[in-house]
Amino acid sequence: MAADPPSARLADERVDHRFKALPPDAEGLTVGELAAERRNLFTGGFTTPVLALSAESVDHNLRLLATYAERHGLAFAPHGKTSMAPQLFDRQLEHGAWGITAAVPHQARVYRAYGVKRIFLANELVDAVALRWLAAELARDPEFRFVCYVDSVRGVELMDRALAGLAGRPVDVVVELGAGEGARTGVRTEADCAAVADAVSATATLRLVGVAGYEGEVPDATPERVGAWLRRLTALAVEFDRAGRFAPDLDEIVVSAGGSAWFDTVAEVLALLPALSRPVLKLLRSGAYVSHDDGQYRDLTPFNRVPQEGALRPAFRLWAQVVSRPAPGQAFVNAGKRDAAYDLHLPEAQAVRSARDGSVRPATGITVTRLSDQHAWLETADGAGLEVGDWVGLGLSHPCTSFDKWQLIPLVEADGTVSDYIRTFF
């Protein structure tokens, strides 16, 4: 029988005041004990506001991206910064993920604490303290695989200085090709990429294993512009291989790209990569798919362009309660910036659950117009029928800033039964 994953110990954590919205009468129970009670989100003692994650939608999304990656010959290292939830990492790995992507050292430490064996850090890592921790992890665990960006000769020098004299394996790195002028990080020209690669080769502490980048930063992105940048990335891999710049002892060459908005174009271009001297790990890194959303990624998902491949389902719904109707056409619910993502779009009202009889209806004629710290401002049309005490279900945009406001999130089945609780670490 397989051992339980390290995330299983999260079920032993005690429920208390640290966790928003959980039933007050569950104080002192373990998370596992509360989950075993299978309470109903609406009648089981939860307080508002409460964020719910649809069990069915999460399961659907996990299966869809796993199938997509397999169909297109892609390995998959979903970005864990989206959820920072070890239970979801385990499920992503169970669905065939190669590993989990991180952005900063804290995230990598969480991953390691919960048993993640392969980490792709999509950033240049020049923090000497973090590099010493990394060297110790590589020395301690021969099965641990770690890859990170390099995007400057200076960065290579700092990494080499921090790692010099430490026991353990060299740190695997990929040269990050920038997405163009005005984009985020990454080397801007192929000539400068070669200079960074040569700086890596001159060290004993680093090992060049591939090339990578983030196509989501291509300025004025269109399929044509994104495709052109991806062809630059694959051409860089071909040129580095021809020139012998990759470490000679590699079993595979890493070529990695892929956020949550252009993975269809990534799949198309990486499929055209010619054979190199060694097998190629074509590594996709999309992370927002687990929960999807009702805004940013609903509009940008590649499945809008390739509907024959399937469709992701939004999994988040924030339930808040009407606490004031001070004027006709106006209402306030008790969820605001502390509870809902608002950096890209305001939440959208989707459903109303009546405080009188528990019936649920569409939130027709109800619009969120503004957020305060602990209130959402609602504009209500005639006939909306909203009353103080009603619960309003809000769809959220941008999962990366939705997960981070909640430490323990009910996983809710379609009938309202809470089957589990997802722990986050931000």
N, C-alpha and C positions, 0 to 999 in steps of 0.2 A: 504494500500500500504506500502511495506517495506521501511524503511528509507535507504537512500544511505549510503554505507559504508564510513568510514572516508577517505579512499583512494580517494574518489570522489573529495575531495577538491584539489587534485593534479592538476586537470584540470584548476584550477584558477591561477596557477603559471605563471608568465610572461616569455616569451621566450626572451633570451638575450645572451650576449657573454659567459655566464657560460657554455653553452651547445654546445659541439662540433658538427659540421657538419650541424646544423639546418640552414635553408635558411636565409640569411641576411635580406631579405625583410619581414621576419616574426617577426622581432624585435618589441616588444611591444604587440604582440598578446598574449592571454593566450594559454596554451597548448591545452585546449579544443577547442578554436577557430581554432587553426592550424589543429588539428585533423579533425575538421568538414570540412575543405577544401579538405581533401582526396587527397593531392598532390601525384604525382608520385615520387618515390625515385630517378629516373634517370633524369627526366625532370622538376622537381618541385622546383629547386633552391637549393638543398642540395649540400654541399661542401664535398670534399673528404679529408681524409678518412671518411667513414660513416659505422657504424655497424648497421646491420639490423637483426631483429628477425622475423622469418617466423610465421605469424599468424596461418597458417594451421598446421605447425609442433607442435607449442606449444599446440594448441587445441587437436591434436591427442595424444600427450604425456600425457597431463593431464588426458584424458579419459582412456588411456591404463593402467596407474598405479592405477587409482581408481578402475578399473575393476579387475586388478590383486590382489590388496589388499583384495577386497571383496571376490573374488573367493577363496582365501586362508585363510579367516577368520582372517585377520590382521587389526588392527587399523593402522593409518598412520599419522606420524608427520614429514613431509618432512623437511630436513635441510634448513632453510632460509638463511644461510650464503652464499649459492650458488648465489642467485640473489639479496638479500637484497632489494626486490621490493614489496612493499605492494600490488600493483595491482595483482601481481602473487600470493601472499599469499591469497588474497581474492578468486582467482579462484581455488587455491588448496583446500581451505576450502569449497567452493561451490561444489567441486567434492568429498566431503566426508572426508577430512582430519580431524583427531581428534584435531590437533593443529599444531604448527610450532616449530621445533627444533632450538635452538640457541647454540652458543659456548661461547660467552662473554657477559658481562652486557650491553654494548652499543647496541648489537643486540636486546636484550630483551627490552630495552627501546624503540627502533624503533617499535618493534612489538606492544608494549602496546600503543604507540602513535597512531597506526593505528588499534586499536580495537581487537587485537588477545587475545582471552580469555584463551587459554591453551598454555603454553610454557614448553617445555622440554629442559633444558640446559645441554648439553652433556659435562660437565666439573665440576670439584669441584669448588665451589664458596666460596672463602675465603676473598674476598675484603670487608672490613667492611663497606665502604661507599655504595657499591652496595647492601650489605645485608640490610642496613638500608632503602635504597630505596625500596627493595623488600618487607620488612616488612610493609612499608607504603602502598604499592600497595595491598597487601593481606588484610590489614585492611580496605582500602578504597572500595574495590570491592569484595563482597562475591562470585561473580561468577568466579573470576580469579583463575585458577588452574596452579600451578607451580611445577615442579619436577626438581631436579638436582642431579648430581653425588656426592657421597663421596668416597674417595679412601685412606683415612688415618685417624688414630686416631687423629693426630695433626690437620688435616683439620676440623674434627668434633669439636675439642676444640676451634679453631678459629671461626668457625661459631656460636657455642654456646655463646662465649664471645661477639660477635658482636650483637647477637639477644637478649641477656638477658635483661629483663626489658622493651622490646618494646611491644607495643600493637599489637594485630593481631594473626592470626593462626600460628601454627608451620609450618615450611618449610618442604615440602615433599622431601625425598631423596631416592635414590637408590644406593646400593653398586655397584661400578664399578669393574667388574672382568677384570683384565688385560689379554691381548691376548698372553702372554708368555714373556719369557726373551728376552730383546732387543726390545720389542714392546714399545708402547707409554705409556700412563697413565694407571692407574688401579691397583688394588690389585693383587699381583702375586699368592698367595696361598689361598686355601679355609679356612685354619685356620686363616689367617690374615683377610680375609673377615668377618669371624665370630667376630673377635676382633673389627673391625670397626662397625659392626652391633650392638654389645653390647655397644659400646661407644655412638652410636646414642640413644639407648634405655635409657641410663642414663641421657639424657637431657630432658628438657621440651620444648625446642625450635625447635627440629627436630622430624620428624616422618618417620620411615622406611616403605616405600611402595613397594619396589621391588628390583630387580637386573637388571643390564644392562651392556653393553659393546659394543665394536666396532670390529667386526670380520675382518675388512679390515686391521688390524694391525697384524694378525696372520703371524708369520715368514714363508717365503717360502710357501705362501698360495696355497693350492690345495683344491678341494672339500672335500677330506678326512680330511685334517688338519683343515679346517674351520668347518666342521661338528663335529669333535672331540671337538673343543673349545666350540661350541654352546651347545653340550651335557653337558659339564662342567657347562655352564651357567644355563641350565635348571635344572640340578641336584642341583645346589646351591639354586635355588628357592624352590625346593622340600624340601631340608634339612632345610632351614630357616623356611619354613612353618611348618614342623614337629616339629621343636624346639621352635616354638612360637616367633620367632624373629620379625616378621612383627607386625606393630602397631595393637592393638586389634580392633580399631574402623574403619578399612578399609572396603570400599565397594568392592574393587577389588585390586588385586596384579598386579603390573607392571613388565613385563619382556620385555626388549627392546634391540634390536640390529638392524643392517641393514644399511650399506652404499649402494653405487650404483653399487658395483661390485659382491656382493654375496647374494643378497636378495632372490634368488631361494633356496639356502641352508638354509637361515634363515627360509623361509616358510616351508621347509621340516622338519627341526628339531623342530621348535615351534609347528608344527602340532602333534608331538609325546609327547608333555608335558602332563603328567598325571593330572587328576583333583586335584586341591588344595582345601583348606578349604573355599576359596572364588573365585569368578570368576576372570579370568586372562585377563588383557589387554595386548595383544601381539602387541607390538608397533614397527613398522618399521619406519626407519628414512631417507631413501634415498632421496637425494636432487637434484642430478645432472640431473635427468631425464627430468626436465622441458624443458631445451634447448637441452639436450644430447650434442653430439659433433662429430667432425670429426677426432678424435684421441684417446685419453685415454679411453673414455667410449665407443666409437665405438668398440674398441678392447676388453674391459673388461665386457661389459654389460651381465648380466645373460641371456638375450634373445638370445644370441649366443648359449647358451647351451640348451635352451628350446624354439626353434623357433615356436613351436606350440602355445605358449602363446602370440605371437605378436612380434612387433619390434618397437623400438623407432626411431624417425626421428631427425637428426641434424637440429637445428633451426637457428644457427648463420651463417651469412655470412658477412665478412668485405670487403667492396668495397673500393679499393684504385686506384689511377690513375698513369699511367706510366708518370714519369716526366723526365726520362733520358734514352737514349740508347747509352751509350758512346762507346761501342765496340760491334762487332759481338758476338752473344751468350750471351750478358749481358743486363739486364734492371733493372731499379730501379722504385719502386712505393713509394708513399708518406705515407706509414703506417709502423710503426715499433713497438718497445717495449712499447711505450706510448699508443699504440692502440690495440695490439694483445697479447693474451696469448702466452707465450713462455717458461714457466717453465718446461713443460713436453715434448712438441714437437713443432717444427716450424709449422707455418701455411702451408696449402697446397693450391696451385693454382687450382681452380675448373672451373672458367668460365671467359670469356673475353667478354666485351661489347664494340663494335667498336665505336670509336669517330666519324667515318665517316657517318655511317648509323644507328647506334643504334642496330644492330643485335647482338645476343648473341650466342657464340659458346663455346664448351668445351675448357679448357685451356691445350690442348694437347701439350706436349713438353715443358712445363713451370714448373720450380721447384724453390721453395724458398730455398735458401742455407744459408741465414744468415739474422739477423735483427740488424739494428742500432737503435738509439733512434727514428728516424722519417723516416727511409727507410727500405724497404725489398729488399734484394738482390735477383734478379731472374736470373736463368740460362735458356737460351732459345735455343731450338734445331732449326736446319734449318727447315724452313717451318712453324714456330710458328706464323709468321705474326704479331707480336706485334709492335704497333706503339706508339710513344709519344701521350698522350691524351686518349688512351684507358683506360677503367676501368677493373680492374682485381678483380674477386670475390674470396676471400680466405676463406677456411674452417678452423676452429679453434679447438684446443684441450684444454681440461680442462675448463669447464664453470666457475668454481670458480674464475679463474683469467682472465676471459673475461668480465663478468658483471662489475667487479670493476673498469674498466678503462673508463666507460661511465656512465654519470649521467642521460641521457635521451636518450632512445633507440627507434628508429622507429620500430613499429610493422607493418610488410609489408605483404600484400596479394600477391598471386601468380602472379598477373598481374603488380606488382610494386606499387600498391596503398598503401599509408601509412594510416592505419585506426586508430592508436593510438600511444602513446608514453609512454614507460615504465620507470618510475622514480626509480632510485636506491639510496641507502643510505649507503655508505661505509665510 
